[in-house]
């Protein structure tokens, strides 16, 4: 059952905020011209100040004021303090970044493009930070930066309006729709450690007839891998002993390091098209779509000369080659392709009812290729070395099809009723690897996906919804929403929302909302399977180990059942106020209670059959394990200061967020999630985050942006807090400062010189007496929300035409 209480701590914090915090970056616009589309399905325009729930709005230009970003995931975390994107964490999570809004899982935030649902990535996260482990969400990194007109971030539950996943909030990416002009942009960047990044982008608007537009965008990026680790002690011992060639197999040029810790090597081309034109006076055709093709490379753990894979080659085939002197380190290539297309017709019937009929398809595929590894089962080649070193290990694919019929109609002068229906089909596919990647011991580091682990898994669902917006008076708005959905795999769910906004004065507005929401288990979460084959030492029988579906025979023998939806209850209350003409403050308290959070179990021992004395194997599976509460507040303060003929826009965006696991469902009398993992869910993310910005216009040609990104204290995931031996390390707070100087030689041409983390700050290093990763060459917390990339500079030039 979802709990309905507001944490006393949050109330205490609210009471302490009688005096506004210092000023700083404008997220909520200070003017009422900024029209938002994300808060309501009503076609009537509303401004940020008119919204009954908090919304941040960023222009495309704001998103460009950051250099050396791998993709727009970095831009988002730089601008939205409640949004985090952890460093690359291994396997697929090196290529599809784990993200979190308000400390929640990536699939608990709904992503829209032009108001239409964005498809998921192919990846179910196995190596995300604890709060996001097992999530299956979209990859916003496939959206080209230059195509953005604006980004809206709704910080409130909205599942009753938009359906599954809108628990933490909704992000809507509004794409450029100009029918003329364009822009070209070239950027070169370099980290202080020497790694380079290059980005080229272009946008062009074209007219279609007299009333239509076609807007095209392309972006290409190329980012060197970052190497921020230290030498593995066992490799250092070999070097000290005079062994030549240790670490020489690095693909990143950081030899003799045998492991490479940091952002992976990435490159990619991203395309976007947005179009629309009039069919008649009362009907418009619209469409948008994207294509992305990206490549990434991530290095695995070092295998020293005594590693089991080499020992097998020695014992079974008499291997005596060079790897017994130097060891080896596999590395993984992740090739991702992404495609979407949305088309629809919107307009107005003769009776005044607004309609929007649309259809969409989205596909994301992630293919893995493992390099520099071994499969000892294959033996040796004619040269006496392992027969095969590189393996096609298979991949994942996600495809979604949506059909929507949305309607809206005024009821009198002060009400609007929106209603509609949706049908969606999701298909998750696991593609098998080549035979040599999975036979016997399998390719070391990432065994190939076997045919029995592969397949296609689908489900469909339909939904109906209604939303009523009621202006009770000029000062009082009420909003009601109700949605019913039925899923072919787990059943149905109904959710509702009530939100209100009341203008006490023209300059002081109260707002509040209460809603229920849900995240439907995805076909990927319900069916993903990763297994290896070993042999039982007693019986000699083959046994399987690994992640299995919750409804598989092995999982059900251990207490597994079919997955159901995660359920949430959201509460928020806040205000917006103005001080004079140039200063505004918004403050919003929230609590999100999530029941039946889908999470992966720890390792469970089960017999491989019902026969007496059958050998046991180790498995894990996804289950509705946890009840989690997220509570905190958001504060946004903006101001404009005119001084000595200059103008400075100041803004502060602050987020305070607490996470608490308040319940767990036992499986066969045992808690499926360990105490250590629960501790990580609650403590891996900073409780406090803020973004402080100042943008100064000196004259028509020169401007300067200065920004501070603050990450509060948090704990490393390794070890446990307050343990007697090797406790978890507390990571101290850190501030990263960014600056960008802009010079406009002409109205169309801009030159920008900037630096990210200009003072080259790093988060704390971790060593004894704390639990640490020095044995594998990493001195930093591996999955900290604050990265360990170091400082960088960039030079960008753009020309608008």
Secondary structure, DSSP 4 states (H G I P E B T S, - for coil): -------HHHHHHHHHTTSPPPP----S-SSS--EESSS-S-SS-EETTT-SS-EEEEEHHHHTS--S-SSHHHHHHHH-TTEEEPPP-SGGGGTS--EEETT--GGGEEEEETTEEPPPPSPPPSSS-GGGTT-----GGGS-GGGEEEEEEE-S--HHHH-TTTTSEEEEEEEP--SS-EEEEEEEEEETTS-EEEEEEEEEEEEETTTEEEEEEEEEEEEPPP------HHHHHHHHTT-S-TTTT-TTS-TT-SS--SSPEEEEEEEEEEEEEEEETTEEEEEEEEEEEEEEEEEEEEE-TT-HHHHHHHHHH---STHHHH-EEEEEEEEEEEEEEEEEEEEE-TTS-EEEEEEEEEEEEEEEEEES---GGG-B-TTSSBS---EEEEEEEEEEEEEEEEEEEEETTTEEEEEEEEEEEEEEEEE---GGGTSTT-SSSSPPPPGGG-EEEEEEEEEEEEEEEEESSSSEEEEEEEEEEEETTTEEEEEEEEEEEEEEETTEEEEEEEEEEEEPPPHHHHH--EEEEEE-TTT--EEEEEE--TTSHHHHHTT------EEEEEEEEEEEEEETTTEEEEEEEEEEEEEEEEEE---EEEESSSSTTPPEEEEE-EEEEEEEEEEEEEEEEEEEEEETTEEEEEEEEEEEEEEEEEEE-EETTEESS-HHHHHHHHHSS-SEEEEEEEEEE-SSSEEEEEEEEEE--EE-SSS-TT-SSSPPPEEPPEEEEEEEEEE-SSSSEEEEEEEESTT---PPB--TTS--BGGGTB-B-TT-SS-----EEEEEEEEE-
